[in-house]
Amino acid sequence: MGTMRKDQWNPSLYDAKHSFVSAFGDSLVKVLTLKKGEKILDVGCGTGDLACQMADAGAKVVGIDSSEKMIAKAKEKYPHLSFYVKDVTQLDFHNEFDAVFSNAVLHWVRQPEKALKNIYTSLKKGGRFVAEFGGKGNVQKITDALLMQIKKAGIERDIASPWYFPSIGEYVALMEQVGFRVTLAMHFDRPTPLEGEDGLKNWIAMFASSFFEGINEQLKHEIIANVETALKPSLFENGVWVADYKRIRVVGIKE
């Protein structure tokens, strides 16, 4: 793995409480406009739902994810498909795929140039890269509240964000640098409902656990409760937590 972080993914929590990740990915699959028999690389396939959807549409799909737990779950759910534990910064495919697809993954990749270079190399000439991920300002309210409450709890330390949320100009420039012709680039608000009253708490447990490294469980619970109180006026609507997602969607062609 490109980064030596531990495998923080909990596949059953991901499937049960965060199925919105795949649900929003559906519309991204449509952007791919698959043709039967095309070979697709799904980068950061998670537990395999979208890979399966693409395979059902007649594509030959290879799914990769840097999380062993996610891949184990994907293989269990879809034994007829090809899944591998692989980091996008370590890809070694050359001119193999008609398309590379990636949903809700690239904001975890701290070496975007390397990832894009590898994706470009993986594609056949004329192949396309279709991706969506967190863009500038994504979950800003949640992140700000987390950092503020950790500080208020008397914990003084620099907490590096686990994410890379580029602006559209920044990311398009990187795509062009590796050789892509960018045919679509958009940055949009996508308020995302989180399931149940514990929606925010579950989201933090799933995606923001790195903020709490070295903080004991009891204090962690107190901090999260304070985050909920602070965010309730702005992110809790009609009994539902709504996360302040901002997404980038891009399409690039290898000419």
NORVENRA-V781520 format. One record per run of one state. SS is the DSSP state (hx for helix, st for strand, lp for the rest). FROM is the first residue (numbers start at 1). LEN is the number of residues. If there is no record, write none. Layout:
# NORVENRA-V781520
SS/FROM/LEN, SS/FROM/LEN
This chain:
# NORVENRA-V781520
lp/1/10, hx/11/7, lp/18/2, hx/20/13, lp/33/6, st/39/5, lp/44/5, hx/49/8, lp/57/3, st/60/6, lp/66/2, hx/68/10, lp/78/4, st/82/4, lp/86/2, hx/88/3, lp/91/6, st/97/7, lp/104/2, hx/106/3, lp/109/3, hx/112/11, st/123/12, lp/135/5, hx/140/13, lp/153/15, hx/168/11, lp/179/2, st/181/9, lp/190/2, st/192/3, lp/195/4, hx/199/9, lp/208/1, hx/209/4, lp/213/4, hx/217/19, st/236/2, lp/238/2, st/240/4, lp/244/2, st/246/8, lp/254/2
